[in-house]
């Protein structure tokens, strides 16, 4: 489904602020795999997601989605392949537009545009049924402005928008990090359900080691722009935070430097 081959990215090359964000990252995901991504600050987690999304070009290496080389495609050209939910609940939606209008835009992703009603009766019935599945009462507020929603409601809506047209790959960039624990747990529950029901190939970057262990069928850990751990199957099911920390220290030769990830 997706193949990342030896990708490199350096920001501000040749300056005092030079940063080697990706250093030969390699990864292959099969159709329907749900991979959690963990690592310290500056490990390259979000940089890798941005490389897949085409936010900026990589310096070296290739990226394939469905065996199509998308390395040279700009961000909006890749939008037909990718659904994405960001860390900031204010990103990914149009705050001044209604819930149903945001969903109508998302439902037309990758399709041709013409003249007609933005939201039809058929659309409303479909959107109402999908919103009801979130169990947040949004199906009764479809004409409410998105900017009036809470952070958790907005993230759940953004998740629905990212998946209402099945993407080739779903990118979740610490999408619960800005939420309180109770709301984060509810959004993660909705995430698991949506991914499972639609069998979505998914990357989920998280700062929470327990979430990284509990969710998905594979876990990868990044360090200094490289993937240093890739754990799946029964090995992943047996993981604990303590074992993961030990593996990190063994592979990287240093201690894991993110208290936020350990204590979350």
N, C-alpha and C positions, 0 to 999 in steps of 0.2 A: 504493500500500500504506500509506504513512504521509505525512502532510502536517502540517507545523508552520508556523503562520501568525502572524508578528509577535508572538512571545511575550516577555513581560517578567517578571522576578522580582527583587524587592528584599528583602533580608534586613535586619531591625532598622530599618525605616524611621523617620525622625525622631529617630534617636539618633546618638551619636558613632560607633557601630559600623555605621552604614548602609553596605550593600554592594549595588551594582547588579550582580547576577550575570548576568542576561540582559537584553539591550537591543535587542529587536526581531529576534530570531533567526527566520529563514525558511529552510525546507528541504522538498523533496519527494523521496521515495524511491519508485522503482518496485518492483514485485514481484521479489524475488530479488536486489536490489542489496546489495552488501557494501561498506559505507562505513567507512573508518578516519577517526578524529577526533584531531587533534593540536592542541596549543596550550600556552602557558606556564601556570604556576600562577595560578589565579584567572581563567582565560580563559572559563570557563563550560561546560567539557566535561561534567563529572559532573553539574553543575546541569541541563544539558539532558536528560541521561539520566533524572535523577530527575523532571523535568517530564513526560517521556513515560510513566514508570512510575506517576506519580500519587502520589509520596511526599509532595508538598504541592501546593496549588493555585497556578497562575500568576496574576499580577496582571492580565495583559492578554493577548489573543491566543487562538487556538484550536488544538487538536490533534485530528487525525483519524487513525483506523486503519481501513483498509478502508472509507473513506468514512463511517465512524461517528464522530460527534463525541463523543470521550471526555473532553473538557475538564473536565466536571463530575463525572466518575466518580472515586471514591476508589480507593486503591491496590489493595485486595483485589478490587474489581469489575473492574479491568483485568487481573488475574492470568491470566484465560483467554486474553488476547491476547498476553501477554508472557512470554518466557523470559529469565532474567537470571543472569549470573555476576559476582560481585563481586571486588574486589582482594584482600580478606582470605580466605585459604583456609578459615578457620574460619566464614565466613558462607555461608549458603545450604544447609546440611545440618544434620541433628540428630546431634550428636556421640555421644550415648549410645545411638543406635539402630544396628541392623545395616545393612550396605550394601543388602541386598535390601529392608529395611523402608523405607529412604530412597527407593529406586527405586519402591516400591509407592505411596508418598505422591505422588511426582512423576507417576506414570502416571495418577493419579486427578484431576489438576488440572483444574478446570472441570467435573467430572462430579458427578452426584448420588451421595450416600453411602447405604449401607444396612448391614445386618448380614451378616457372612460372614467367611471367612478373609481375613486381611490380605494374605497371600502364598500364591497357589495354585501347584500344580505347573506349570501353564501359564505363570504369571507367572515362575517361576524359570527355566524353559527360555528364555523371551524375554530376561530380564535377563542370563542367562549369555552368550547370543549377542551382546548389545549390549556387555557388558563385555569380551568377547574382542576386539572390534574396537579397543579402546583399547590393546591389547598391553602391559598393565601387570600381568598376572597376577591381576587382581581377580576374574575369573570363578571362581577357586579359593578365594576368601576371602569369599564372599557373606554369611556369618554373622558376619564380623568387625565390631567396632564402628568406625564411621567416624572417631571420635576417635583411633584408633590408626594411621590412614593418614598418609603423608607429605604435605607441602603439594602437591606435583605430582599425586599420586594423588587427593587430595581435589578439586583444581581440575578434573581430568579427569572425576571422578565428578559434580561439580556441573554441568559442561558437558553430560554425558549426561542428568542430571536436568532441565536447562533445555530440552532438545530432544526428550525421549522422547515427549512429546506435541507435535507440530509447532506452534510458536508463530507468531503472525502476524508478530512481530518479536522478534529476539534482541538483547539488550543486553549487551555485554561491557565492563565498567568496569575497565580496566587489569588484566585478569584474570591476567596473567603477571608483574606488577610485583614481587610478593613472592617470586618463585621465582628459583633460581639459573639462569644462562644455559642450561645443558644441559637442565634440566627445562623451562624456559620454551619452548625450541625444540620440545620434544616435545609440549607442550600446544598450542602454536600449530599444529603439524602436524595434531594431532587436530582442532583447531578448523576448519582449512581443509577437512578431509575431511568433517566433519559438515555444515558449511555448504553445501559443493558437492553432496553426495549428497542433501540435503533441500531444496536451493534456497531457503535461508532468507534473508529480508530481515534484514540485520544492521547494527548500529552497533557498532564496536569502538573505544573510547577507548584510546589508548596514549600513553605518555611517550616511546616509542622511535621516532625519525623513520625509521630504516631499516625497522622493522616496518610503519610506516604506509605507506611507499612500496611495500614488497614484497607486501603483502596487500591484497585487495579490488580492486574495479573503480573506486572513487571515493575521493578524499581530500578532506576539508575541514579547514580550519584556523580556529580560533576565537581572537578577541582582544577583551577587554573586553566579553564577552557577545554578540558578533556573529560571524557567519560571514564571514570576509574573503577566504577562498580556497575554491574548489570546482573540483577538477580531476578529469577522468575520461578514459577511453579512452587513445589513444596519447600524449596529453600526460602522463598519469600514468605510463605505462610508461617515458617518457624522463626522468622526474624523478631528480634526485640530491639528497642532503642539502644540498649547496652551493646548488643552484638553488632549493630550497624555502626556504632561509634568505633568499636574495635576494628572492624573491617576497614573503615575509613583511615584510621591511623596506620594500619598495616600497609595499605595500598599507597597512601600519600606521603608517609613518613612524617606527618605532623598531626597535631591535635585539631579536632573540629572546632572552629572559632566562632560559632554562632550560638550564643546562649538562647536566643529566641527560638531556634529550631529545637534545641534540646529540651527546654522547659515548657514549650507550648503544650 
